[in-house]
């Protein structure tokens, strides 16, 4: 006689019910994960938000500290490159700071996306120059394409994901 006897009480209906319950739990978890994230998700999102805010504030400050770099990127067909540089730098600083309070986060995230769209002519101009704005600032042509297409989309997605 065996020591342990486990009765076979599960039926096909029990297995089907277990599978349905598991499926419902999985679908519920997928749908409501963003509404009720766990502590690690909240921590990662908070870190992402602070990194993004610091990134845009520092980028905006760099417009004032190193304006020659940005002035060289502004296409010549745009008027008042110095004013464009100052306004875009101030906008980056302001939007980076507005990411921090919850009540202005969505406005800031959408503003950053608009700003990134407005920067596209500068990226196209850099491609037209084969990656060399001047002798001091040359990057490979593949890197200019990388900045235009995937990097801009990643930055836009990053802003969108931090809107709440």
Secondary structure, DSSP 8 states (H G I E B T S, - for coil): --S--------HHHHHHHHHHHHHHHHHHHHHTTTS--HHHHHHHHHHHHHHHHHHHHHHHHHHHSHHHHHHHS-TTSS-HHHHHHHHHHHHHHHHHHTTSGGGHHHHHHHHHHHHHHTHHHHHHHHHTTTEEETTEE--HHHHHHIIIIIHHHHHHHHHHT--
